[in-house]
Amino acid sequence: MRFLPTLTLAAAVACLCAADAGAQSGRVKRRPPGAGRGGGSSAGGDERSPGAGDAVKPAREEDYSRVFTGREVTQKARITRRPPPDYPRAARRNNVTGAVLLRIILRADGRVDDRVEVVKSLPEGVTEEAIKAAKRIEFVPAEKGGHKVSVYALVEYNFNIY
């Protein structure tokens, strides 16, 4: 058997009174009669029809010079050549292995930006070699709305000794 909550008549009146008291104190905003959400006609003869007199906001002009994320573009950048980094001798000698993760900017002009953010690094000059390799990446720029745009990209370089 299922029990449903019930509301007694006294409790319902108390709730209505509390709501009415809140409206009078300014805590609850009530709409004037005829000012519904739909903007349709009302019995009071609302002079506004849907869309009449409403200012149409112009479409926001897109700033194509900023750096976009991969989700914001219509065509993602396509890497065509990703040269491997050099493995520094000191790092190889000291058995430094792992991954270097870089956040780079693939510019609209087809070059990698000089601003490189190191997300995950390795010692012994390994990170520096990964940055040099990342700057030599070749790619087809991303597009948004028919314009070539700059985008952020994450690039990972793995350094392993075989």
C-alpha atoms as one frame of an Amber mdcrd trajectory, in Angstrom:
protein
   0.000   0.000   0.000   1.271   3.423  -0.899   0.819   6.469   1.291   0.517
   9.846  -0.362   1.049  13.041   1.580  -2.186  14.878   2.234  -2.795  18.470
   3.117  -5.526  19.343   5.559  -7.768  22.303   4.945  -6.178  24.205   7.828
  -2.669  23.601   6.465  -3.707  24.715   2.976  -5.167  27.950   4.348  -1.984
  28.529   6.367   0.154  28.073   3.241  -1.995  30.489   1.235  -1.873  33.046
   4.015   1.901  32.750   4.250   2.266  33.204   0.488  -0.026  36.225   0.531
   1.914  37.739   3.459   5.177  37.206   1.576   3.775  38.985  -1.478   2.701
  41.952   0.590   6.115  42.235   2.238   7.857  42.387  -1.156   9.560  39.019
  -0.882   7.457  37.411  -3.579   7.010  39.262  -6.842   3.661  38.885  -8.454
   2.832  39.784 -12.014   0.082  42.230 -12.751  -3.044  40.753 -14.324  -2.603
  40.083 -18.034   1.200  39.985 -17.872   1.652  36.290 -18.486   4.816  34.596
 -19.670   3.628  33.697 -23.132   2.995  37.253 -24.249  -0.353  36.156 -25.686
  -3.578  38.054 -25.504  -5.504  38.299 -22.306  -9.053  39.161 -21.392  -7.915
  42.629 -20.318  -6.915  43.548 -23.882  -3.142  43.609 -23.543  -1.900  46.089
 -26.156   1.336  44.175 -26.738   1.328  41.383 -29.235   4.160  38.868 -29.346
   7.202  40.486 -30.852   5.576  43.879 -31.403   7.744  46.701 -30.157  10.460
  44.358 -28.961  13.865  45.596 -29.965  15.698  42.975 -31.957  19.219  42.617
 -30.671  21.770  42.608 -33.455  23.796  39.435 -33.821  26.945  39.682 -31.754
  29.961  40.271 -33.941  32.405  37.385 -33.541  35.993  38.271 -32.644  37.985
  35.981 -34.934  41.322  37.298 -33.658  40.970  35.623 -30.246  42.103  32.076
 -29.442  39.282  29.525 -29.529  38.890  26.124 -27.903  38.351  23.007 -29.974
  34.640  22.960 -29.136  34.053  26.480 -30.445  35.274  25.940 -33.996  33.434
  24.423 -36.927  36.540  22.747 -38.381  39.329  21.655 -36.030  42.986  22.168
 -36.824  44.571  19.176 -38.540  48.194  18.389 -37.734  50.002  17.300 -40.898
  53.539  16.921 -39.530  54.632  16.364 -35.951  58.413  16.049 -35.717  59.794
  13.919 -32.888  61.789  15.625 -30.134  65.447  14.910 -29.472  66.169  12.856
 -26.354  68.859  14.711 -24.348  71.922  12.571 -23.556  71.857  13.497 -19.872
  68.204  12.421 -19.607  68.904   9.136 -21.398  71.940   8.505 -19.193  69.873
   9.158 -16.034  66.937   7.052 -17.254  64.481   9.951 -17.367  61.266   8.608
 -18.880  57.686   9.753 -19.002  55.478  12.235 -20.791  55.652  15.969 -21.348
  52.279  17.650 -21.830  52.160  21.064 -23.490  49.318  23.476 -24.202  50.101
  25.303 -27.409  48.325  27.762 -29.663  47.887  26.770 -33.298  47.608  30.164
 -34.980  45.378  31.102 -37.880  48.433  31.849 -40.048  49.618  28.229 -39.844
  52.367  28.677 -37.247  52.680  27.587 -33.626  52.627  30.531 -31.222  55.689
  31.224 -29.050  53.546  31.099 -25.904  53.725  27.489 -24.728  52.259  26.405
 -21.405  53.907  23.404 -19.777  51.185  21.269 -18.178  53.452  18.344 -17.225
  57.238  18.453 -17.347  60.282  16.230 -17.028  63.819  17.127 -15.849  67.207
  17.050 -17.591  66.219  19.233 -20.568  63.491  16.887 -21.762  60.741  19.522
 -21.491  62.801  22.027 -23.466  63.277  19.510 -26.287  59.530  18.834 -26.338
  58.865  22.580 -26.648  61.318  22.852 -29.566  59.589  19.954 -31.319  56.126
  21.411 -30.680  57.129  24.687 -32.323  58.030  22.763 -35.508  54.540  21.240
 -35.851  52.888  21.816 -39.222  49.104  21.957 -39.491  46.066  23.170 -41.369
  44.462  25.966 -39.268  41.063  25.602 -37.628  38.034  27.389 -39.048  34.993
  29.087 -37.592  32.312  30.576 -39.783  34.556  30.348 -42.848  37.393  32.252
 -41.131  40.730  30.711 -40.185  41.151  31.028 -36.420  43.683  30.261 -33.692
  42.964  27.383 -31.306  44.425  25.860 -28.164  45.805  22.338 -28.467  47.269
  19.825 -26.023  50.330  18.009 -27.276  51.932  15.076 -25.481  55.450  13.801
 -26.092  56.469  10.477 -24.605  60.097   9.796 -23.717  60.956   6.137 -23.279
  64.212   4.210 -23.304  64.059   0.969 -25.289
